[in-house]
Every structure is written in structure tokens, then in C-alpha cells.
Amino acid sequence: MPYFVLDRIGSALNERSKAIKGSKVLVLGLAYKRDIDDLRESPSLTVIELQREKGAVVSYNDPYFPSVGRGRQYDLNMISAPLDDLAQFDAVVIVTDHSTYDYRAIVEQSQLVVDTRNATKGIQSPKIARC
């Protein structure tokens, strides 16, 4: 799945005449699944690493993880970014669909939303790329 998501992010950015390399991307949700604080087997970690390898400048937001460091299979050393300026990101990628997120506001404030969890179901916007 992380490779599929990476491909979808690249395609969505490309449709807007942007490359992954140099793009600012915000990943929403690090947890393995919705509304928990468990990182084990989380696809978000791989999605972040794959984007970094392609040259993206990646941030994340997760209400359950104010920071993330190093684990057995990842070395991120990141702090959760606030959601107060989503327009600064070229893409916002929903990987874990926590119930605390206001998806309508996220879509309105973002340039592009890549939704891997169908969290934006019912919201119509050309800004949304669904996986």
C-alpha cells in the first residue's frame, strides 16, 4: 500500500504541474489505525520515508503523537505540525482517518488532499484525489 500511495501522491501533484521532489507534503495520521496511539505496522511511516527518498519535504500531524523518533524500522525524528496553515503544503495526505480531524475544513484550506481512507466521502471538491 505505501508504494501505491506514493504513486497516487506523485500523480496528483503531477496533475497540478508539480513534482514530488521539492514539494511540501503533510501526512495526516501516523497511527496504525483510527483513534489509537499505536505505531506498529503503520503504513504512514513508510509513506513518509518513501516521499523523503523522492525529495519531498514531509511533515506530519497526529493528535496521538506529538513527536516521533526512531524505531526498529524507521528513523524520522519529527514533531507534529500544527494544522493552522494548510495552504503552505502542496499536498495533504490522509493516511490515518482520526475522528478528531475536521475533513471539510482540511479540504477548504488545502491546495490538494490525497485521501487514502475515504475520509472525505460526501465532500465534493476538485482539490481531492481519492485512492
OpenMM code with the backbone's topology and positions (N, CA, C; nanometers):
from openmm import Vec3, app, unit

residues = "MET PRO TYR PHE VAL LEU ASP ARG ILE GLY SER ALA LEU ASN GLU ARG SER LYS ALA ILE LYS GLY SER LYS VAL LEU VAL LEU GLY LEU ALA TYR LYS ARG ASP ILE ASP ASP LEU ARG GLU SER PRO SER LEU THR VAL ILE GLU LEU GLN ARG GLU LYS GLY ALA VAL VAL SER TYR ASN ASP PRO TYR PHE PRO SER VAL GLY ARG GLY ARG GLN TYR ASP LEU ASN MET ILE SER ALA PRO LEU ASP ASP LEU ALA GLN PHE ASP ALA VAL VAL ILE VAL THR ASP HIS SER THR TYR ASP TYR ARG ALA ILE VAL GLU GLN SER GLN LEU VAL VAL ASP THR ARG ASN ALA THR LYS GLY ILE GLN SER PRO LYS ILE ALA ARG CYS".split()
positions = [
    Vec3(0.0802, -0.1215, 0.0000),
    Vec3(0.0000, 0.0000, 0.0000),
    Vec3(0.0845, 0.1281, 0.0000),
    Vec3(0.1922, 0.1381, 0.0793),
    Vec3(0.2692, 0.2630, 0.0768),
    Vec3(0.3194, 0.3006, -0.0629),
    Vec3(0.3571, 0.2030, -0.1434),
    Vec3(0.4041, 0.2330, -0.2790),
    Vec3(0.2901, 0.2835, -0.3673),
    Vec3(0.1713, 0.2277, -0.3477),
    Vec3(0.0535, 0.2746, -0.4214),
    Vec3(0.0227, 0.4187, -0.3826),
    Vec3(0.0292, 0.4482, -0.2526),
    Vec3(0.0023, 0.5836, -0.2037),
    Vec3(0.1061, 0.6806, -0.2595),
    Vec3(0.2329, 0.6414, -0.2590),
    Vec3(0.3374, 0.7259, -0.3158),
    Vec3(0.3085, 0.7565, -0.4624),
    Vec3(0.2685, 0.6556, -0.5365),
    Vec3(0.2350, 0.6743, -0.6774),
    Vec3(0.1169, 0.7698, -0.6937),
    Vec3(0.0171, 0.7551, -0.6085),
    Vec3(-0.1026, 0.8412, -0.6162),
    Vec3(-0.0680, 0.9861, -0.5813),
    Vec3(0.0181, 1.0056, -0.4815),
    Vec3(0.0628, 1.1401, -0.4457),
    Vec3(0.1353, 1.2025, -0.5647),
    Vec3(0.2267, 1.1261, -0.6240),
    Vec3(0.3011, 1.1754, -0.7394),
    Vec3(0.2104, 1.2112, -0.8547),
    Vec3(0.1108, 1.1258, -0.8825),
    Vec3(0.0162, 1.1532, -0.9919),
    Vec3(-0.0675, 1.2773, -0.9638),
    Vec3(-0.1157, 1.2904, -0.8405),
    Vec3(-0.1994, 1.4060, -0.8049),
    Vec3(-0.1199, 1.5355, -0.8141),
    Vec3(0.0042, 1.5332, -0.7686),
    Vec3(0.0891, 1.6524, -0.7809),
    Vec3(0.1185, 1.6815, -0.9272),
    Vec3(0.1489, 1.5775, -1.0030),
    Vec3(0.1801, 1.5935, -1.1453),
    Vec3(0.0628, 1.6555, -1.2216),
    Vec3(-0.0592, 1.6177, -1.1859),
    Vec3(-0.1781, 1.6761, -1.2493),
    Vec3(-0.1868, 1.8262, -1.2242),
    Vec3(-0.1165, 1.8735, -1.1222),
    Vec3(-0.1131, 2.0162, -1.0893),
    Vec3(0.0218, 2.0782, -1.1267),
    Vec3(0.0932, 2.0114, -1.2170),
    Vec3(0.2230, 2.0577, -1.2684),
    Vec3(0.3289, 2.0710, -1.1595),
    Vec3(0.3269, 1.9795, -1.0630),
    Vec3(0.4272, 1.9781, -0.9570),
    Vec3(0.4892, 1.8392, -0.9500),
    Vec3(0.6127, 1.8352, -0.9073),
    Vec3(0.6824, 1.7083, -0.8866),
    Vec3(0.6863, 1.6777, -0.7374),
    Vec3(0.7059, 1.5517, -0.7031),
    Vec3(0.7238, 1.5177, -0.5614),
    Vec3(0.8492, 1.5869, -0.5090),
    Vec3(0.9557, 1.5811, -0.5865),
    Vec3(1.0809, 1.6427, -0.5441),
    Vec3(1.0598, 1.7918, -0.5203),
    Vec3(1.0877, 1.8344, -0.3983),
    Vec3(1.0721, 1.9739, -0.3612),
    Vec3(0.9345, 2.0118, -0.3094),
    Vec3(0.8362, 1.9248, -0.3259),
    Vec3(0.7016, 1.9549, -0.2773),
    Vec3(0.6946, 1.9437, -0.1257),
    Vec3(0.6142, 2.0303, -0.0668),
    Vec3(0.5881, 2.0230, 0.0769),
    Vec3(0.4620, 1.9393, 0.0963),
    Vec3(0.4754, 1.8300, 0.1718),
    Vec3(0.3653, 1.7364, 0.1909),
    Vec3(0.3401, 1.7179, 0.3400),
    Vec3(0.2141, 1.7200, 0.3787),
    Vec3(0.1733, 1.6938, 0.5167),
    Vec3(0.0989, 1.5617, 0.5210),
    Vec3(0.1468, 1.4696, 0.6031),
    Vec3(0.0800, 1.3411, 0.6228),
    Vec3(-0.0074, 1.3529, 0.7467),
    Vec3(-0.1366, 1.3258, 0.7311),
    Vec3(-0.2288, 1.3270, 0.8446),
    Vec3(-0.2426, 1.1861, 0.8989),
    Vec3(-0.2023, 1.1688, 1.0229),
    Vec3(-0.2169, 1.0418, 1.0918),
    Vec3(-0.0966, 0.9512, 1.0782),
    Vec3(-0.0338, 0.9211, 1.1908),
    Vec3(0.0770, 0.8253, 1.1950),
    Vec3(0.0319, 0.6903, 1.2486),
    Vec3(-0.0697, 0.6904, 1.3304),
    Vec3(-0.1128, 0.5679, 1.3977),
    Vec3(-0.1512, 0.4591, 1.2973),
    Vec3(-0.1398, 0.3364, 1.3418),
    Vec3(-0.1732, 0.2202, 1.2592),
    Vec3(-0.3186, 0.2229, 1.2136),
    Vec3(-0.4069, 0.2656, 1.3034),
    Vec3(-0.5468, 0.2800, 1.2651),
    Vec3(-0.6106, 0.3925, 1.3444),
    Vec3(-0.7297, 0.4250, 1.3066),
    Vec3(-0.8047, 0.5389, 1.3585),
    Vec3(-0.8166, 0.5392, 1.5114),
    Vec3(-0.7904, 0.6564, 1.5670),
    Vec3(-0.8138, 0.6872, 1.7083),
    Vec3(-0.7392, 0.5990, 1.8078),
    Vec3(-0.6191, 0.5538, 1.7720),
    Vec3(-0.5354, 0.4801, 1.8668),
    Vec3(-0.3938, 0.5377, 1.8638),
    Vec3(-0.3157, 0.5012, 1.9642),
    Vec3(-0.1777, 0.5509, 1.9724),
    Vec3(-0.0777, 0.4366, 1.9538),
    Vec3(-0.0918, 0.3650, 1.8449),
    Vec3(-0.0062, 0.2505, 1.8148),
    Vec3(0.0590, 0.2708, 1.6786),
    Vec3(0.1910, 0.2713, 1.6753),
    Vec3(0.2644, 0.2910, 1.5509),
    Vec3(0.3038, 0.1600, 1.4825),
    Vec3(0.2891, 0.0497, 1.5538),
    Vec3(0.3329, -0.0782, 1.4957),
    Vec3(0.2649, -0.1036, 1.3623),
    Vec3(0.3444, -0.1346, 1.2626),
    Vec3(0.2979, -0.1666, 1.1278),
    Vec3(0.2219, -0.0523, 1.0604),
    Vec3(0.2482, 0.0695, 1.1028),
    Vec3(0.1807, 0.1843, 1.0432),
    Vec3(0.2334, 0.2120, 0.9038),
    Vec3(0.1456, 0.2174, 0.8045),
    Vec3(0.1900, 0.2499, 0.6694),
    Vec3(0.2388, 0.3945, 0.6568),
    Vec3(0.1973, 0.4814, 0.7467),
    Vec3(0.2380, 0.6219, 0.7413),
    Vec3(0.3889, 0.6380, 0.7477),
    Vec3(0.4530, 0.5571, 0.8291),
    Vec3(0.5980, 0.5682, 0.8457),
    Vec3(0.6694, 0.5408, 0.7136),
    Vec3(0.6244, 0.4380, 0.6440),
    Vec3(0.6842, 0.4049, 0.5141),
    Vec3(0.6491, 0.5104, 0.4101),
    Vec3(0.5265, 0.5601, 0.4122),
    Vec3(0.4852, 0.6645, 0.3187),
    Vec3(0.5749, 0.7878, 0.3354),
    Vec3(0.6034, 0.8246, 0.4589),
    Vec3(0.6904, 0.9395, 0.4854),
    Vec3(0.8309, 0.9129, 0.4319),
    Vec3(0.8853, 0.7976, 0.4645),
    Vec3(1.0213, 0.7660, 0.4197),
    Vec3(1.0316, 0.7613, 0.2671),
    Vec3(0.9329, 0.7023, 0.2006),
    Vec3(0.9353, 0.6946, 0.0544),
    Vec3(0.9294, 0.8333, -0.0090),
    Vec3(0.8476, 0.9212, 0.0475),
    Vec3(0.8394, 1.0576, -0.0057),
    Vec3(0.9706, 1.1319, 0.0140),
    Vec3(1.0307, 1.1143, 0.1293),
    Vec3(1.1601, 1.1782, 0.1553),
    Vec3(1.2650, 1.1298, 0.0550),
    Vec3(1.2647, 0.9998, 0.0277),
    Vec3(1.3599, 0.9450, -0.0696),
    Vec3(1.3413, 1.0073, -0.2080),
    Vec3(1.2188, 1.0479, -0.2406),
    Vec3(1.1903, 1.1108, -0.3698),
    Vec3(1.2145, 1.2614, -0.3679),
    Vec3(1.2548, 1.3147, -0.2521),
    Vec3(1.2894, 1.4561, -0.2442),
    Vec3(1.1817, 1.5477, -0.1894),
    Vec3(1.0716, 1.4921, -0.1388),
    Vec3(0.9667, 1.5748, -0.0792),
    Vec3(1.0100, 1.6246, 0.0581),
    Vec3(0.9573, 1.7392, 0.0951),
    Vec3(0.9761, 1.7933, 0.2291),
    Vec3(0.8502, 1.7543, 0.3062),
    Vec3(0.8642, 1.6562, 0.3948),
    Vec3(0.7474, 1.5937, 0.4568),
    Vec3(0.7334, 1.6340, 0.6030),
    Vec3(0.6102, 1.6684, 0.6400),
    Vec3(0.5707, 1.6932, 0.7784),
    Vec3(0.4559, 1.5981, 0.8096),
    Vec3(0.4191, 1.5916, 0.9351),
    Vec3(0.3040, 1.5092, 0.9727),
    Vec3(0.2248, 1.5776, 1.0824),
    Vec3(0.1014, 1.5322, 1.1008),
    Vec3(0.0199, 1.5733, 1.2136),
    Vec3(-0.0530, 1.4498, 1.2642),
    Vec3(-0.0485, 1.4288, 1.3936),
    Vec3(-0.1242, 1.3216, 1.4569),
    Vec3(-0.1498, 1.3614, 1.6005),
    Vec3(-0.2774, 1.3676, 1.6419),
    Vec3(-0.3083, 1.4090, 1.7786),
    Vec3(-0.2554, 1.3119, 1.8846),
    Vec3(-0.2220, 1.1901, 1.8472),
    Vec3(-0.1732, 1.0907, 1.9416),
    Vec3(-0.0204, 1.0868, 1.9510),
    Vec3(0.0478, 1.1531, 1.8588),
    Vec3(0.1941, 1.1516, 1.8568),
    Vec3(0.2488, 1.2921, 1.8368),
    Vec3(0.2774, 1.3630, 1.9478),
    Vec3(0.3335, 1.4976, 1.9351),
    Vec3(0.4736, 1.4958, 1.8720),
    Vec3(0.5404, 1.3823, 1.8830),
    Vec3(0.6704, 1.3666, 1.8175),
    Vec3(0.6915, 1.2183, 1.7880),
    Vec3(0.7807, 1.1928, 1.6956),
    Vec3(0.8180, 1.0547, 1.6621),
    Vec3(0.9678, 1.0545, 1.6363),
    Vec3(1.0324, 0.9551, 1.6910),
    Vec3(1.1779, 0.9488, 1.6794),
    Vec3(1.2244, 0.8358, 1.5916),
    Vec3(1.2872, 0.7416, 1.6561),
    Vec3(1.3472, 0.6296, 1.5847),
    Vec3(1.2888, 0.4993, 1.6371),
    Vec3(1.2604, 0.4097, 1.5463),
    Vec3(1.2137, 0.2768, 1.5816),
    Vec3(1.3015, 0.1741, 1.5140),
    Vec3(1.2610, 0.0493, 1.5224),
    Vec3(1.3402, -0.0564, 1.4591),
    Vec3(1.3480, -0.0415, 1.3077),
    Vec3(1.2402, 0.0071, 1.2471),
    Vec3(1.2366, 0.0129, 1.1013),
    Vec3(1.2228, 0.1545, 1.0456),
    Vec3(1.2349, 0.2543, 1.1291),
    Vec3(1.2236, 0.3916, 1.0811),
    Vec3(1.3088, 0.4842, 1.1672),
    Vec3(1.3454, 0.5967, 1.1114),
    Vec3(1.4232, 0.6987, 1.1815),
    Vec3(1.3742, 0.8343, 1.1318),
    Vec3(1.2656, 0.8824, 1.1914),
    Vec3(1.2009, 1.0031, 1.1407),
    Vec3(1.2432, 1.1300, 1.2128),
    Vec3(1.2483, 1.1275, 1.3449),
    Vec3(1.2858, 1.2443, 1.4242),
    Vec3(1.2077, 1.3685, 1.3809),
    Vec3(1.0773, 1.3632, 1.4025),
    Vec3(0.9887, 1.4714, 1.3597),
    Vec3(0.8970, 1.5133, 1.4747),
    Vec3(0.8453, 1.6347, 1.4634),
    Vec3(0.7468, 1.6877, 1.5582),
    Vec3(0.6185, 1.7128, 1.4805),
    Vec3(0.5059, 1.6827, 1.5420),
    Vec3(0.3755, 1.7020, 1.4780),
    Vec3(0.3548, 1.8487, 1.4414),
    Vec3(0.3218, 1.8724, 1.3151),
    Vec3(0.2989, 2.0083, 1.2657),
    Vec3(0.1570, 2.0535, 1.3001),
    Vec3(0.1393, 2.1799, 1.3305),
    Vec3(0.0036, 2.2304, 1.3554),
    Vec3(-0.0760, 2.2366, 1.2253),
    Vec3(-0.2065, 2.2402, 1.2388),
    Vec3(-0.2952, 2.2452, 1.1216),
    Vec3(-0.3433, 2.3864, 1.0919),
    Vec3(-0.2702, 2.4874, 1.1385),
    Vec3(-0.3171, 2.6253, 1.1240),
    Vec3(-0.2806, 2.6924, 0.9912),
    Vec3(-0.1978, 2.6292, 0.9073),
    Vec3(-0.1616, 2.6886, 0.7787),
    Vec3(-0.1464, 2.5795, 0.6733),
    Vec3(-0.2561, 2.5134, 0.6415),
    Vec3(-0.2525, 2.4024, 0.5469),
    Vec3(-0.2197, 2.4473, 0.4050),
    Vec3(-0.2451, 2.5732, 0.3729),
    Vec3(-0.2190, 2.6235, 0.2382),
    Vec3(-0.0700, 2.6233, 0.2039),
    Vec3(0.0167, 2.6167, 0.3037),
    Vec3(0.1611, 2.6145, 0.2776),
    Vec3(0.2072, 2.4824, 0.2170),
    Vec3(0.1244, 2.3771, 0.2281),
    Vec3(0.1619, 2.2455, 0.1776),
    Vec3(0.1089, 2.2265, 0.0357),
    Vec3(0.1907, 2.1655, -0.0476),
    Vec3(0.1474, 2.1333, -0.1833),
    Vec3(0.0450, 2.0211, -0.1825),
    Vec3(0.0542, 1.9333, -0.0812),
    Vec3(-0.0415, 1.8229, -0.0679),
    Vec3(-0.0569, 1.7848, 0.0782),
    Vec3(-0.1792, 1.7509, 0.1141),
    Vec3(-0.2101, 1.6938, 0.2451),
    Vec3(-0.2587, 1.5525, 0.2178),
    Vec3(-0.1954, 1.4546, 0.2824),
    Vec3(-0.2254, 1.3139, 0.2564),
    Vec3(-0.2896, 1.2522, 0.3798),
    Vec3(-0.4126, 1.2073, 0.3671),
    Vec3(-0.4822, 1.1427, 0.4785),
    Vec3(-0.4463, 0.9946, 0.4760),
    Vec3(-0.3663, 0.9528, 0.5752),
    Vec3(-0.3261, 0.8125, 0.5840),
    Vec3(-0.3987, 0.7426, 0.6982),
    Vec3(-0.4214, 0.8127, 0.8075),
    Vec3(-0.4999, 0.7585, 0.9190),
    Vec3(-0.6138, 0.8560, 0.9453),
    Vec3(-0.7354, 0.8078, 0.9391),
    Vec3(-0.8541, 0.8945, 0.9451),
    Vec3(-0.9067, 0.9135, 1.0871),
    Vec3(-0.8272, 0.9809, 1.1706),
    Vec3(-0.8705, 1.0079, 1.3081),
    Vec3(-1.0007, 1.0874, 1.3085),
    Vec3(-1.0874, 1.0573, 1.4038),
    Vec3(-1.2181, 1.1234, 1.4100),
    Vec3(-1.2073, 1.2686, 1.4561),
    Vec3(-1.0948, 1.3096, 1.5110),
    Vec3(-1.0790, 1.4472, 1.5580),
    Vec3(-1.0537, 1.5463, 1.4447),
    Vec3(-1.0196, 1.4981, 1.3263),
    Vec3(-0.9939, 1.5886, 1.2142),
    Vec3(-1.1239, 1.6412, 1.1540),
    Vec3(-1.1243, 1.7684, 1.1215),
    Vec3(-1.2362, 1.8309, 1.0514),
    Vec3(-1.2031, 1.8271, 0.9025),
    Vec3(-1.2482, 1.7222, 0.8350),
    Vec3(-1.2089, 1.6992, 0.6962),
    Vec3(-1.2608, 1.8060, 0.6010),
    Vec3(-1.3769, 1.8601, 0.6272),
    Vec3(-1.4290, 1.9670, 0.5419),
    Vec3(-1.3360, 2.0890, 0.5493),
    Vec3(-1.2942, 2.1259, 0.6683),
    Vec3(-1.2027, 2.2396, 0.6852),
    Vec3(-1.0660, 2.2090, 0.6231),
    Vec3(-1.0213, 2.0861, 0.6362),
    Vec3(-0.8931, 2.0470, 0.5771),
    Vec3(-0.8978, 2.0642, 0.4259),
    Vec3(-1.0047, 2.0187, 0.3631),
    Vec3(-1.0181, 2.0324, 0.2173),
    Vec3(-1.0247, 2.1797, 0.1790),
    Vec3(-1.1038, 2.2583, 0.2512),
    Vec3(-1.1189, 2.4005, 0.2184),
    Vec3(-0.9860, 2.4755, 0.2264),
    Vec3(-0.9014, 2.4409, 0.3250),
    Vec3(-0.7781, 2.5152, 0.3495),
    Vec3(-0.6579, 2.4623, 0.2724),
    Vec3(-0.6695, 2.3458, 0.2119),
    Vec3(-0.5563, 2.2821, 0.1449),
    Vec3(-0.5565, 2.3090, -0.0053),
    Vec3(-0.4386, 2.2979, -0.0666),
    Vec3(-0.4274, 2.3073, -0.2115),
    Vec3(-0.4703, 2.1763, -0.2771),
    Vec3(-0.4340, 2.0640, -0.2126),
    Vec3(-0.4597, 1.9306, -0.2647),
    Vec3(-0.4712, 1.8360, -0.1467),
    Vec3(-0.5704, 1.7475, -0.1496),
    Vec3(-0.5860, 1.6449, -0.0471),
    Vec3(-0.5861, 1.5093, -0.1162),
    Vec3(-0.4921, 1.4234, -0.0762),
    Vec3(-0.4894, 1.2857, -0.1248),
    Vec3(-0.5489, 1.2011, -0.0131),
    Vec3(-0.6645, 1.1447, -0.0383),
    Vec3(-0.7421, 1.0725, 0.0635),
    Vec3(-0.7286, 0.9220, 0.0421),
    Vec3(-0.6554, 0.8567, 0.1314),
    Vec3(-0.6364, 0.7115, 0.1212),
    Vec3(-0.7366, 0.6336, 0.2051),
    Vec3(-0.8219, 0.7025, 0.2798),
    Vec3(-0.9148, 0.6359, 0.3723),
    Vec3(-1.0620, 0.6685, 0.3487),
    Vec3(-1.0919, 0.7371, 0.2410),
    Vec3(-1.2288, 0.7779, 0.2123),
    Vec3(-1.2858, 0.8660, 0.3239),
    Vec3(-1.1984, 0.9410, 0.3881),
    Vec3(-1.2393, 1.0292, 0.4970),
    Vec3(-1.3172, 1.1500, 0.4460),
    Vec3(-1.3003, 1.1835, 0.3187),
    Vec3(-1.3677, 1.2998, 0.2613),
    Vec3(-1.4946, 1.2604, 0.1864),
    Vec3(-1.5419, 1.1414, 0.2105),
    Vec3(-1.6649, 1.0946, 0.1458),
    Vec3(-1.7761, 1.1970, 0.1690),
    Vec3(-1.8452, 1.2318, 0.0644),
    Vec3(-1.9533, 1.3292, 0.0750),
    Vec3(-1.9085, 1.4727, 0.0508),
    Vec3(-1.7791, 1.4952, 0.0459),
    Vec3(-1.7263, 1.6292, 0.0174),
    Vec3(-1.6866, 1.6322, -0.1293),
    Vec3(-1.7459, 1.7227, -0.2033),
    Vec3(-1.7130, 1.7386, -0.3444),
    Vec3(-1.6172, 1.8552, -0.3606),
    Vec3(-1.5009, 1.8245, -0.4189),
    Vec3(-1.4035, 1.9312, -0.4423),
    Vec3(-1.3010, 1.8822, -0.5440),
    Vec3(-1.2611, 1.9698, -0.6356),
    Vec3(-1.1550, 1.9326, -0.7290),
    Vec3(-1.0191, 1.9191, -0.6610),
    Vec3(-1.0100, 1.9607, -0.5354),
    Vec3(-0.8867, 1.9504, -0.4597),
    Vec3(-0.8601, 1.8074, -0.4102),
    Vec3(-0.9588, 1.7203, -0.4155),
    Vec3(-0.9474, 1.5871, -0.3561),
    Vec3(-0.9070, 1.4847, -0.4611),
    Vec3(-0.8032, 1.4085, -0.4296),
    Vec3(-0.7625, 1.2920, -0.5091),
    Vec3(-0.7833, 1.1702, -0.4184),
    Vec3(-0.8732, 1.0841, -0.4570),
    Vec3(-0.9031, 0.9670, -0.3736),
    Vec3(-0.8285, 0.8441, -0.4241),
    Vec3(-0.7845, 0.7623, -0.3307),
    Vec3(-0.7153, 0.6372, -0.3659),
    Vec3(-0.8125, 0.5208, -0.3604),
] * unit.nanometer
topology = app.Topology()
chain = topology.addChain("A")
for resn in residues:
    res = topology.addResidue(resn, chain)
    for name in ("N", "CA", "C"):
        topology.addAtom(name, app.Element.getBySymbol(name[0]), res)
